Amino acid sequence: MIGARAERFRALHDAGCFALPNAWDAGSARLMAGLGFEAVATTSAGLAFHLGRRDGEAAVTRAEALGNARALIAAVDLPVSADLEDGFGPSPEEVAATVTAAAQAGLCGCTIEDTTADPARPIHDFDAAVARVAAAVQATRAAPHPFVLTARAENFLHGRPDLDDTLRRLAAFAEAGASCLYAPGLPDESAIRAVVRAVAPRPVNVLIGPRSGAVPLDRLAALGVRRVSVGGALARAAYGAALEAGRALARGDMAAIAALTPYGEIAPHMRSGERPT
């Protein structure tokens, strides 16, 4: 069954442009499946919030990230890809071990960043970054099913708005065999177009968020983008709604609580059946 999901996920990248929602738990994955999305991904920010932690501080372990991914895989009949941050280790060997474990868990793909988790030096040197992607690619070739490895260049999220270096990294990641390329935080359509050209014909993922603006899906498709993700946006929406509802409750605004999304709109997306033993 995972093999069929993996084939579907790979095929989604072959033509057109699709939206890949980032879920943070089984319930949110069920909601996205119920809305008709063709695949889902995890989110490091959403998982960190779910665990009561902050994202980007190496606060989540490989075991926790893969446990979260397994919950999504079990919850939906869709391909699942995972945000596996920096691969949970600086060395190529550690990254390869993470990708191997991801494939064995039933994931159809994952993203690997060129970050270091060191605020003083947040991005791996070029050669080290490429070696890490090359090791990840080698791990995918031993996977039991097709596996979409997305290599991320994180300059723009870490105070290094260097497009030339970003393009150089992404082109090298593509040359090393990455299936899909991704530079979150690109500032405008010109930068998106430059990334697409730099790695063609490999597919490009674009993150929709405060840094990139609200570029419509059809416009991104026209720019040559194949995949659009939202990072922690859906989790932020859920936690933001909970925060506002909690504030309303604290001030005694029961009308705001009564106006929240009713049970009957959410429950139909969830599975019914006997309680697991």
Stockholm file with secondary structure:
# STOCKHOLM 1.0

chainA/1-277         MIGARAERFRALHDAGCFALPNAWDAGSARLMAGLGFEAVATTSAGLAFHLGRRDGEAAVTRAEALGNARALIAAVDLPVSADLEDGFGPSPEEVAATVTAAAQAGLCGCTIEDTTADPARPIHDFDAAVARVAAAVQATRAAPHPFVLTARAENFLHGRPDLDDTLRRLAAFAEAGASCLYAPGLPDESAIRAVVRAVAPRPVNVLIGPRSGAVPLDRLAALGVRRVSVGGALARAAYGAALEAGRALARGDMAAIAALTPYGEIAPHMRSGERPT
#=GR chainA/1-277 SS CHHHHHHHHHHHTTSSCEEECBCCSHHHHHHHHHTTCSCEECCHHHHHHHTTCCTTSSCSCHHHHHHHHHHHHHHCSSCEEEECTTCSSSSHHHHHHHHHHHHHTTCSEEEEECBCSCTTSCBCCHHHHHHHHHHHHHHHHTSSSCCEEEEECCGGGTTCCCHHHHHHHHHHHHHTTCSEEECTTCCSHHHHHHHHHHHTTSCEEEECBTTTBCCCHHHHHHTTCCEEECTTHHHHHHHHHHHHHHHHHHTTCHHHHHTSCCHHHHGGGSCCSCCCC
#=GC SS_cons         CHHHHHHHHHHHTTSSCEEECBCCSHHHHHHHHHTTCSCEECCHHHHHHHTTCCTTSSCSCHHHHHHHHHHHHHHCSSCEEEECTTCSSSSHHHHHHHHHHHHHTTCSEEEEECBCSCTTSCBCCHHHHHHHHHHHHHHHHTSSSCCEEEEECCGGGTTCCCHHHHHHHHHHHHHTTCSEEECTTCCSHHHHHHHHHHHTTSCEEEECBTTTBCCCHHHHHHTTCCEEECTTHHHHHHHHHHHHHHHHHHTTCHHHHHTSCCHHHHGGGSCCSCCCC
//
